[in-house]
Every structure is written in C-alpha cells, then in structure tokens.
Amino acid sequence: MSLTAEHPRVPLSHRPTPIERMPNLSAALGGAEILVKRDDCTGLAMGGNKARQLEYYFGAARAQGADTVIITGAVQSNFLRMTAAAAAKLGMACEIQHEERVSSMGVEYHESGNVLLDRLLGAKIHHFPVGEDEAGADRALDEIAERCRAEGRKPYVIHLGIDHPPIGALGYVDAAEELLAQIESEGLEIDLVIVPSGSGATHAGLLAGLLLLGSRLPVLGVCVRREESLQRPRIARRVSEIGALLGRPDLQASDGDLRIDGSILAPGYGKLNEATQEAIQLAARCEGLLVDPVYTGKALAALIAGRRGGGIPRDARVLFWHTGGTPALFGYRELL
Ligand SMILES: Cc1ncc(COP(=O)(O)O)c(C=O)c1O
C-alpha cells in the first residue's frame, strides 16, 4: 500500500512521468550519464511539479466540500496557473493573487506566459504589491476567503506560510515511490537526484519518501527562492512534518541527508543570471529540452557548475528532476 493512501487525493497528473537519457548533454559536460525525470510532462495545462502537489490540496478541498480554491504566488507562478487548471477541470472557482516578487520586469512578464494562461483558464486575479511578505500575502488570501463566504461560497485556501502543513509534499512522497519502481523496472543506475528547492514541497517530499522507503539515494536541492542558511532548516522541518502527516513522527533528515546548493540563486528569486542563461541554451541545443528561467534553469545550472567544478563527482550518474515551468519562458522573452 502506498505511504499516502490515507490522505484524500484527486488524480490530476499523468504518471509515471518518463525518465529519459540525455547523451548529448552528458557528453558536452563530460563524466557519467545524466538522465532527466520529465515532471514537465505531468499534464494539467502545460505540466509541472505542482500537478502532483495539487492532487492532495484538491483532495483536502473536496473532502471539506469547497467550491472555490484561493492561492497566492509570484506573477509568473506555475502553481497559480496549474491551480486554475485543476479548478476548471473539477468545476470549481479559482481566485489567485499575483505578488510582485520580482522587481523591474516588463510587459511580457506581466501579461504573457503563465499570466496569459491564468486568464484563459478563467481564474479571478487579485494583486498584492509586495513580494517578500508571506504573512501579509496569506492575510490577503484570508480576506478574499471571507468575501467568498459572505457570498455563500465555500473557499479552500492554499496558504503560503511555513506554519501550514505541507499537504502538497505528499505528491512527492508518491513520486519517490514512483522513482524507486522505475529504477527497479527499467534497470537504471542513479547516484544523485537534483531538484529545484523553493517552498521545499518537492525536495522535502522526495527526501521524506525515499527515507521512509529505506532508500539512501541522495537528493540535492538547488535554492531558487531563499538562501541556503534559510532553506536548510526549512527542509529539515518539512521532512519531520511530512513524517507526522504520514503517522511517522520519528522521521528526521540527518545533516548528511540535507544537501542544499545555494550557489546559483543570486541575484535572487526569479532573476536570471549568466549560468542559468547558459543552462537554458545548453539543454535546448543538446537535447531539445526546455528549462525555465526561475526554477529548472537554475537547478540545471547548479548541475553544470557541479560537474565542471568537481562538486559532483565525474562518475556520479545524475537524475535531473525537471519540475516544469516552461510557460514562464514567454514572460522572460526580453531577457532571453
Ligand atoms: C517549475 C517549478 N519548479 C520548481 C518549483 C519549486 O518547487 P517547490 O515549491 O515544491 O520547492 C516550482 C514552484 O513553484 C515550480 O513552479
């Protein structure tokens, strides 16, 4: 039986997602093979990691009889786009809040990419002028929920703050099970998994799932949202909380389990740097693979830097976990 079987879940994602070899990128970087886990192919209005996470948020929303889902995120958030898609598919209303997290961005950032899709998917869009005020953004969501209740609707809020349980991470506990089954059935050999680490639901969910399943496969999280000194305790906390959600309050990630790379984050969330630009081009031109400027481009840049600089041993076979995000490419056109 699956570790998450007792939690309400609405199937939304295509899974298992494929694992593909990347011979050209592997050769370009030298060293052992690099593979890619295609969570950009989960379906749900252009795919991404949030499809797996939303299965549990919508499971909880449905269990509570909700008819509206409310969520906050960056203007080019994939989470908002996919929440709007899930709500549409399930016949629910969706209200999303765009936070101004990335300064000095142009018209396409505010109108194209995920924002265009948010509109097509029928979400009601609210605006929040600040980007680094999680508590304030959550309070604004609660106010929207209050207004919905006054209209007789039943809202379910997906909060941003760390004080809310990491329900979505359960989707990545499932993904850990999926990965181990694929390694077994496809005869794969993998020494390291690399994944972008933002809210931490993906990173902590995978790590918790692997630990609970008795696997020692290391997971390296690449900071895309906050620096390493903040992300490390966040992932440790999330792993314990996931354990508690699954009836395993003893679950803890050791210092050795917590692998975090903060070297590619600068100049900050949603801001392109040269290494990320190069990673986007290299993936596209070697493998016909699209990675995004905010999340997967940075994770791939960390992989490239690790392989070139020796931080990732040349003989380590690496699985790059592609978490999606490609619609944001259009929002960043002027910079690309
Ligand atoms: C494409 C993509 N990759 C990675 C992440 C980070 O995932 P998490 O928030 O689970 O750490 C996000 C988060 O929004 C995302 O949209």
The ligand as a Tripos MOL2 file, in Angstrom:
@<TRIPOS>MOLECULE
LIG
   16    16     1     0     0
SMALL
NO_CHARGES

@<TRIPOS>ATOM
      1 C1          8.5540   24.7660  -12.2420 C.3       1 LIG1
      2 C2          8.7980   24.7370  -10.7750 C.ar      1 LIG1
      3 N1          9.8510   24.0500  -10.3280 N.ar      1 LIG1
      4 C3         10.1460   24.0080   -9.0150 C.ar      1 LIG1
      5 C4          9.3920   24.6930   -8.0800 C.ar      1 LIG1
      6 C5          9.7680   24.6220   -6.6530 C.3       1 LIG1
      7 O1          9.0350   23.5990   -6.0540 O.3       1 LIG1
      8 P1          8.7160   23.6180   -4.5380 P.3       1 LIG1
      9 O2          7.8890   24.8450   -4.2630 O.co2     1 LIG1
     10 O3          7.9580   22.3660   -4.3130 O.co2     1 LIG1
     11 O4         10.0160   23.6740   -3.7980 O.co2     1 LIG1
     12 C6          8.2710   25.4110   -8.5030 C.ar      1 LIG1
     13 C7          7.4800   26.1760   -7.5380 C.2       1 LIG1
     14 O5          6.6690   26.9730   -7.8150 O.2       1 LIG1
     15 C8          7.9660   25.4380   -9.8870 C.ar      1 LIG1
     16 O6          6.9070   26.1020  -10.3530 O.3       1 LIG1
@<TRIPOS>BOND
     1     1     2 1
     2     2     3 ar
     3     2    15 ar
     4     3     4 ar
     5     4     5 ar
     6     5     6 1
     7     5    12 ar
     8     6     7 1
     9     7     8 1
    10     8     9 2
    11     8    10 1
    12     8    11 1
    13    12    13 1
    14    12    15 ar
    15    13    14 2
    16    15    16 1
@<TRIPOS>SUBSTRUCTURE
     1 LIG1         1 GROUP 0 **** ****
